[in-house]
């Protein structure tokens, strides 16, 4: 992504940079959204199979909190690559320092009364704010408005309703590797079909040959 942005920026292809930014955001979200949902719907069964039911019950709330930041964090990674390609990293670096400071401060304040869940909140909260700020910086740098950027989220979020509905309908996930894999596949197979259908709308149409 970064070399592509640098090359387009060097040629003065601002529209190309915007298209690449939106396409990259959409692409990484197609991977992050089902993973995010998978933590919520399948995470407890996975942990129960991996570390045992008792530790799963203790650790799953923290995993669920951290998953809240997953999608926006992945979207930020695409935005950060664009900033790298444009060479505009001053505010990115400052925001990263502020995130680290907020993380340390919140961890000290929350880990005592809330334990591992407090530590998860201390990590996820500043990270979400940092990611949102980086996305905002990138949008302004490449000239993408809020509505236009929202379109990059619309497809992945709409497609994510499919595995969410499937996993919700299936109910409790068996804490076995086979049960977890079968449940995951039941939601991801129709998800993949929906993604293909949605992405056909974004594919450039070839001009028809006139006879």
PEMO-V184484 format. One record per residue. N is the residue number from 1. RES is the residue in one letter. PSI is psi in whole degrees, 0 to 359 (NA if undefined). NEAR is the number of other C-alpha atoms within 12 Angstrom. Layout:
<<N,RES,PSI,NEAR> <N,RES,PSI,NEAR>>
This chain:
<<1,X,313,29> <2,X,312,24> <3,X,323,18> <4,X,319,25> <5,X,315,33> <6,X,316,25> <7,X,316,20> <8,X,321,24> <9,X,320,25> <10,X,328,16> <11,X,357,13> <12,X,22,15> <13,X,76,18> <14,X,321,23> <15,X,322,17> <16,X,322,24> <17,X,317,35> <18,X,315,34> <19,X,319,29> <20,X,319,32> <21,X,313,43> <22,X,320,39> <23,X,319,30> <24,X,319,30> <25,X,313,40> <26,X,318,38> <27,X,314,30> <28,X,330,30> <29,X,328,36> <30,X,333,35> <31,X,323,29> <32,X,323,31> <33,X,310,39> <34,X,329,38> <35,X,317,30> <36,X,311,31> <37,X,324,39> <38,X,323,36> <39,X,316,32> <40,X,317,31> <41,X,327,33> <42,X,350,41> <43,X,319,37> <44,X,317,32> <45,X,320,34> <46,X,314,33> <47,X,322,31> <48,X,321,24> <49,X,327,23> <50,X,309,18> <51,X,356,18> <52,X,154,18> <53,X,320,20> <54,X,311,15> <55,X,329,19> <56,X,315,23> <57,X,325,20> <58,X,327,19> <59,X,339,29> <60,X,319,29> <61,X,320,26> <62,X,320,31> <63,X,321,34> <64,X,321,30> <65,X,314,28> <66,X,328,32> <67,X,336,32> <68,X,329,29> <69,X,359,33> <70,X,308,32> <71,X,313,35> <72,X,328,36> <73,X,320,33> <74,X,320,33> <75,X,322,41> <76,X,326,37> <77,X,323,32> <78,X,318,35> <79,X,319,45> <80,X,321,39> <81,X,325,30> <82,X,317,43> <83,X,321,36> <84,X,315,26> <85,X,328,27> <86,X,348,31> <87,X,29,22> <88,X,84,23> <89,X,1,21> <90,X,307,16> <91,X,330,22> <92,X,315,29> <93,X,318,20> <94,X,318,16> <95,X,323,26> <96,X,321,25> <97,X,317,17> <98,X,321,20> <99,X,315,28> <100,X,319,22> <101,X,317,19> <102,X,321,26> <103,X,313,28> <104,X,314,24> <105,X,315,20> <106,X,324,27> <107,X,315,27> <108,X,326,21> <109,X,328,17> <110,X,334,22> <111,X,329,21> <112,X,302,14> <113,X,333,13> <114,X,357,18> <115,X,220,20> <116,X,330,24> <117,X,321,26> <118,X,320,28> <119,X,322,30> <120,X,317,31> <121,X,320,33> <122,X,329,33> <123,X,317,35> <124,X,319,33> <125,X,301,32> <126,X,327,32> <127,X,319,37> <128,X,316,31> <129,X,317,25> <130,X,313,35> <131,X,319,31> <132,X,320,29> <133,X,319,28> <134,X,318,37> <135,X,317,38> <136,X,317,28> <137,X,317,29> <138,X,319,38> <139,X,312,31> <140,X,325,21> <141,X,326,27> <142,X,358,32> <143,X,38,22> <144,X,124,27> <145,X,170,19> <146,X,314,18> <147,X,318,13> <148,X,319,21> <149,X,324,29> <150,X,333,22> <151,X,333,23> <152,X,335,32> <153,X,334,31> <154,X,312,24> <155,X,307,33> <156,X,319,37> <157,X,319,31> <158,X,316,25> <159,X,327,34> <160,X,341,35> <161,X,334,25> <162,X,303,28> <163,X,328,36> <164,X,316,31> <165,X,319,22> <166,X,311,29> <167,X,325,31> <168,X,316,21> <169,X,327,16> <170,X,338,20> <171,X,214,15> <172,X,136,20> <173,X,129,30> <174,X,135,24> <175,X,55,24> <176,X,153,21> <177,X,320,18> <178,X,317,15> <179,X,319,19> <180,X,315,30> <181,X,317,21> <182,X,319,20> <183,X,317,31> <184,X,315,34> <185,X,324,20> <186,X,328,25> <187,X,327,32> <188,X,331,30> <189,X,308,21> <190,X,332,23> <191,X,315,33> <192,X,321,22> <193,X,315,17> <194,X,321,24> <195,X,316,31> <196,X,316,19> <197,X,319,17> <198,X,317,25> <199,X,340,22> <200,X,332,13> <201,X,333,12> <202,X,351,18> <203,X,135,12> <204,X,135,9> <205,X,135,8> <206,X,137,6> <207,X,139,6> <208,X,144,6> <209,X,123,5> <210,X,139,4> <211,X,NA,3>>
